[in-house]
Amino acid sequence: MTTLLEPGVTCWRVERADRFAMLIDGAAYFRALYESIPQARSSILLLGWDIDRRTVLVPRETADEPVELGARLDQVARRHHRLRVHVLCWDATIVYALERPWLMAQRWKVDGHRRVRFHPDCAHPFGASHHQKVVVIDDALAFAGGLDITSHRWDTPEHAQYDPWRKLPSGIPYGPFHDVQCAVDGAAARALGDLVRLRWEACTCEKLRPLTRVTTPAPWPASTEPWIEDVPVGILRTHPAHDRLEPANEIARFTERAFAAARERIYIESMYLTSQAIGRALCERLREPDGPEIVIVLSEKSEGWLEHNTMDALRDGLLRELHAADRHGRLGVYFPRLGGSKSLTLHSKVMVIDDEVLRIGSANLTNRSLSLDTECDVATEASGRDDVRAACRRARHALVAEHLGVKQKVLAEAERELGSLNAAITALASDSGRTLSHIHTAETPSVAFSETALALADPMEPIDANELVSDLVGPEERRRVPRRALALGAITLLVLVCAALWQLTDLGDRGTAVVEGWLAHAPRSMLFISVTVLLFAALTSLGLPVTVAIGACALTLGTWIGFVVAALGSFTSSVVGYSLGRALGGEFVERQSNRSVESIKNALRKGGILSIVALRVIPVAPFAVVNMAAGAARVSARDFVIGTVVAMTPGILGLSVLIDRIMAALRHPTFGAWTVVGALLLAMAALFAGIMKWARRRRQSVPNAS
């Protein structure tokens, strides 16, 4: 096999690791972290999709020192006054708000040591996420792979259906979970430190200096056995162009080259498999009469109805194409089953090619992981070395044997006798207990999100909200939507969820009691409502996101009074903004909003009421900016008022009712209560799908639409 690691093409850098080890499952990785953190003297860098300072690294019963991540970091910071800890974590969108602890950034700042610095990572275009999972200690030891230091991650290779140590910080148990990380030291660790420092600078505009003196000996964890020594390691990245950052797509290039170079076998573990490019490359190899066998291990299905109806639907379509191309019977697609109907949640991202190449990282085989999200993989190749080849084979056997519930030597013997990994899996598969079962795709694709899933759930490029508006209002000069406006939408919804969670904590209960006490004595009169409406209008005119204000009304005033106040306040604010824009003109609007509104004005001039409706539904700009832009564009008052009422009334009512039903379901979690919440969410999804369909038809009807 030719060399795959080519700096600047298939990888960012190639550096030597004095030691390299594969850490299979969260228990091994978290134990290694627990042992390594106290050895730090100068620097600890953490980079993640999700990092929770409450994460328990080792079972409390097995340790005498602090076992939570935050407490462990604080402890070492107190011991060594020169030590600096930098934590960079994705500033998650509303989609994951219910999965993440509320006000986690504030908890890092308030509860953590002053030299433990936390910063949210928001240096990415709209629709993208930061997905790298890297920890670097003193530029001497580094961990990289698919494991975040957060809840739902700790587990052992046994994946017992019930493990008393597998529980959330709240004490609630969670199911079996599989993932993989790797450990490297030497120059490879220092290079990963450079990667984290570059990311920190991109997010904070602050440069972190690399260490002038690296710890000797390296802080290698005592529980981790090195698999290989003195081996070249390639660092592979994905990140899109953003601000001054040039795009990087080394992971996609490496994967394409690795698939093309495979002679005997391609082994893949991935949480998702939706990339069209990956599908084409694998289909091409399957059609060859003497191509490699392909073994793919995936999760049986995604968690949550949204991902199941998008990512799983896309995966099933790709798998149907793979099976159709498998003319010579060399494809096996499996999921790990734990016994009965229980399957293992698989989160790993691993690839082994011909026992010559091993890749471990954060990148799934999806469009977004290969082009849009920020990813980091680590790879090594044998290049004639028997010890590296043995490590690649050991990685493959360890993973497959774990999934089958057999010893590695049993798997190796079966593969040797049968001459095929797929044949060995079939021979060792069990009807009960742990095993690998074939994934059976649905007969027909899921229709819930069939038309928009690829564009929204697994995009190949940043989602352009301005283009969505162009679809709705006809052809126009497409300007880039200011990222502040896009971020504002995510922040708005996030604040709403935080406000709801406020009522579910002890602090929230006390705060709510105070608010309810005040409201109980407030006169529910026209004067009270009028003052509240004026306050609503004033705050939203000054820039408070209107969705936040609507949610606050629903939470504090109740569904129906909150709806009345929010509706009257929104309309009042709209009229005030419209009047200001009409009186002061477009130059004033652009100067005050610090953004160009020419494209908004052009759209508003063309479409009348429908343009107002479109811009209310697709938040291309803040509520107050749209109001003033409509006035500056000289939209008729009649069209503006009608369009605003038509677009906003259902949304205000829907949001008020949804918040009321969510709070009711959280207080009294019955099947019927959550069924109502699910129905409301499905209705919103159907409405969005209808808007998209209407947008396409409207655009097709416009002459010379580009």
Secondary structure, DSSP 8 states (H G I E B T S, - for coil): ------BTTTBSEEEEEEEEEEEESHHHHHHHHHHHGGG-SSEEEEEES---TT-BSS-GGG-SS--BHHHHHHHHHHH-TT-EEEEEEE---GGGGGGS-TTHHHHHHHHS-TTEEEEEE--S-TT--B---EEEETTTEEEEES--SSTT----TT--S--TT-B-TTS-B---EE-EEEEEETHHHHHHHHHHHHHHHHHHS------SS--SS----TT---SEEEEEEEEEEEE--BTTB--EEHHHHHHHHHHHH-SSEEEEE-S-B--HHHHHHHHHHHHSTT--EEEEE--SS-SSHHHHHHHHHHHHHHHHHHHHH-TTS-EEEEEEEEETTEE-EE---EEEETTTEEEEES--BSHHHHHTSBEEEEEEE-TT-HHHHHHHHHHHHHHHHHHHTS-HHHHHHHHHHHS-HHHHHHHH--SSSSEEEE----SS---SSTTTHHHHTS-SS---HHHHHHHHH---------HHHHHHHHHHHHHHHHHHHHTTSHHHHHHHHHHHHHHHHS--SHHHHHHHHHHHHHHHHTT--HHHHHHHHHHHH-HHHHHHHHHHHHHHHHHHHHHHHHHH-HHHHHHHHTS--HHHHHHHHHHTHHHHHHHHHS-SS-HHHHHHHHHHTT--HHHHHHHHHHHHHHHHHHHHHHHHHHHHHHHS--HHHHHHHHHHHHHHHHHHHHHHHHHHHHHHTSTT--
